[in-house]
Amino acid sequence: MSSGNSLEELRLDLKEYESLRATATRKRVQTVLDREIDQLKREVLTMERVAAQNLAAKEASEAKSNKPEQTTVYQENITNYAWDQSDKFMKLYLTLDNLAAVSADGLQGSFTDKSLTVKVRFPNKVSQLHISRLCEEIVPKDCYCKKKSDYVLVMLKKAEAAKTWPWVTEREKKTKESAKPKFDESEDPSAGITKLLKNMYDDGDDEMKRNISKAFYESQMKQGSGEDGMPSLPGF
């Protein structure tokens, strides 16, 4: 039997040989048939094994070709944003490139009374804004985020309407308040005022410096004429 025969033909041959073997009565014929049947069984098993391997390889190749290409997704933190506020809402503006690639469900926001997390899912990255402690409390159920053409708008419903937020985060609030000059009650009042004004001059812009210089100049003129004026400030 030629090995080039198809598997189905081999199976048919084997079936017929087995049928002949069942009716054979002569010992020599039986021996010949048994030998042929054994050979055919080996050929059938070999071809079945090859066919199974070929099918598995084909399925693996098709699965690989149909599998969508994997893209690496990474996360970036949003650290810069603009903000504004009304009596009812604190508004954050997140300016991001390629927002057109963000699907309808690619924008997610979660809120608590003092925190927020906004995720913007692009095809190859997730941009995230997370603020763990806001400056003031919000109403989570009334907060939301919305995608615009070139920015994401985050609307934070104020828990206390009409209250002006000086900053967005609690950290900013504490940092700015700790940087403000404070009077030392144990100091001489005039020394405390001098120290406060000097700090204001050192930290102020050009206009602030001009105004303070002018005030000290006028004060010195008053002191020269016998009137009360501000205490002298070293360096003026």
Steps between C-alpha positions, in 0.01 A plus 500: 500500500647833393568752775370770268143387547278728697409423859141433406605250233724321748212471743280351227774253406541400861127448540489273194804298612339449839179388326697245294684381810170434672395258223837340421538136602838405356793543740737642239240751379429600858872561563534713186192701591618550861833632372329744262253610767784571744686702236191700413430578865851640543458716187162626618641591845796679343280702264256583780788631713633713213150630423449597867834683510421686178158602633648624828763703314235650273276598792794654685596701191143624451466592865825695485398687185156583642633608838488881538839663527597567859591859581692605806284710731674722754377746759591867534403730784338835426670765713407821318149637467316830499214576738213738551197509725144619534280513807403135455791336322877477499604439138821330386622515139730218382659587167596176318609420145317260267173496695322395181650151555323466836177296473173586669575264790869593511442780751442393860472703818466387862440738790483504879423794725868607499667320206472432129647271234449567129627251240521574128559180299687545171582205267852467642490678835288604797532859620397538863434791733485400866452744788488324836409807707303790356509844655130480594227237500290408194176312430617180321166407340476840330855501363580394146750534215438573133716480188524813288681543169842576652459465875321302771272695730471377861206645692523480881178588683588704810363363826471859624350715228636851443818419693809613313782250482841670522667191353408161354693267732547489875877485449499827307291662772734389779813592302380852423370563852824382660693735270304805616694723744359492855534740788702381796306612808821502705664750263487876528201612286709735288760226442224261399358749251847563360559126457161453334555784254850376418362154421234660282768699318727197449215285366314769309504592132641824359181696567489378861864602549432849357198550726687393813801715411270797446323439833831486687625813328187692597525358853859623533393845380230508768747394769732779387223754549412365845196293397452136580601267221580136435810352663813499288569195287864394455605544143276803431 
